[in-house]
Amino acid sequence: MKKLFFLIMLVLSKLTYADNVILMIGDGMGANHLKCADKTKPVYILSLPVKGTVHTYSADAKVTDSAASATAYSCGQKTNNHFLGKLPNKENCLTIAEEAVKHDIPVGIYSTDHPTGATPSAFYAHTSDRHNKKKIEQQKKEASQHMDIIVPTEKISDIVLMKLKNLSEKANGKGFFAMFEGAKIDTNSHAQNFKQMKDELYDFDLAVMQATQFVYDNPSTTLIVLADHETGGLTDECQYTTGGHTGVDIPVHAYGKYAQLFEGEQDNTEIYHKMHKILFQ
Ligand SMILES: [Zn+2]
């Protein structure tokens, strides 16, 4: 019922003005990453008003990689591990970022990942091999003509407010789509380096806090904070149990105009469909 109410609100609001979507992805950031980091220093993300969970499995595996999970967010469909912007039948999918460009809606993609990292690439690249650096570099160069892409950036917290302000000015009331990724929560979890992982998480958390400030000042904005999958099998006792990814559900936190849409249990593909409704319907 509550969801229906928000969907009706969504339709009505589209008659007047456009909305911004800010998607913030803490790569590998499971529920225990947040809880364990919170034991040392309060994690702001945990105080966001709307909470839900997300299933992350890919089309061909119970445990996803960042390519398939980011494609679920960018295209709204399950695909195979290692695929970026492509469906299991190897057809290209139109990403939410590419669709925004078609609608003349400004797009910003920012990540601390290496230049051809899977999560940012899923928004503008199309390849069945996430390690095909040459192809991804070329597609990134082409996409850069229409999107603001900074991969890698040193720290998300250094750029988030400036970038949101720039996108907002460029949008001039038309709405914008921004994706920020904190990639090294994953990298440090693969290495089972708990202390370094926490430092990365705190920086990502600071960036989220800054983004909520923007949402507060720009009420036609929805902020979604989630992971693509869990990395390290972090236990309640804050011990890593694997150097790889796991298939557990990950938490989503949201704030802003349509935050309620992200409450409760959902599939990763639904995140796309909800963002799509906010941006284009
Ligand atoms: Zn990983």
Residues whose N, C-alpha, C, O or C-beta is under 5 A from the ligand:
A	BS01	ZN	D186
